[in-house]
Amino acid sequence: MLRLLVRAFGVLLLAGAFAAAVIDAARSLADQQFTTTPMGVALATMSPAKFELWSAAIQARLPHFVWDPVLLWILSAPTFLDLAILGLALEYLSRPSPPPELRSIPNR
């Protein structure tokens, strides 16, 4: 049951990545230059108050070296890329296990 929920969430994230890529492509065509929406801008647009609250809480609780190079890099990456990587990771983690006869194939 948990595998099904994780897999469904992964598919939703991949659908969101596709939607974000289409939005960025339409914006790039309209502007006649390549533009992407960073994940931080997308999160701040969806709910500015919660984004500020979460960023302040993360900065207070996590060490500085985690916030500055890691999380700021993730927030500055394109939204479609972040969603696609997370969705693919969830799909990979929730894949069905191989049949028992294929788990350990002896070397010949």
Buried (B, 14 or more C-beta within 10 A) or exposed (E): EEEEEBBEBBBEBBEBBBEBBEBBBEBEEEEEEEEBBBBBBBBBEEEEEEBEEEBEEEBEEEEEEEBEEEBEEBBEBBBBBBBBBBBBEBBEEBEEEEEEEEEEEEEE
